[in-house]
Amino acid sequence: MTLEIFLAIGDKYKEISSLKRFVIAPAVEQINTNTDFNIDISFRKCKRENTGYS
């Protein structure tokens, strides 16, 4: 299962950098500002493995 399918965003964000900038970063900022939670995220590359999903 790809991230696009999991998040149900389709082809709206062609590059992961756009998704980070326009979706993930603002969401993290809103959560940190408006809740008692403090979220810190980092991204790492992982090699693709055949998981059986298509």
N, C-alpha and C positions, 0 to 999 in steps of 0.2 A: 504494500500500500504506500503510495507516495504521499508526501506532505500536502500536495494540492488536493488530492482526493480526501485525505483525512480532515482537512480544514474546510472542504467544500468551497474552494475559491476558483476552481476551474482554471482557465487560462488568463485570468485577470492580471496576475503578476508573473511576467515572463522570467524575471531574474530574482533570485533569493534576496539580493541586496535591496530591491524595491520592497519586498515583503517586510524585511527587517525595518526599513526606514519609515514606511507608511502605515504599518499595522502593528508590528511587535513593539517597537520603541515607544510609540504613543500609549499603547495599552499598559506597558510596564510603568511608564511615568504616571498614568492615571491611578493605577493600583497603589503605587508607592505614596502618592499624594493623598488619596482619599480613604485609605484603609490603614489598619495597624500592621499590615504586611510590608516587608521590604524585599522586593524581588531584585535579584542580580542575575543576569543571564550571560551566557557565553555560548559560542557556537564552535563546533569542531567538525571536521570532515571525517566521514566514516566510509570505508569501502563498501560497495554494494555487494550484497549477498542475495542469492536466489532464495526468497522466502516462500515461494509457492503462490504468491498473489499475482494476479494479472490485471 
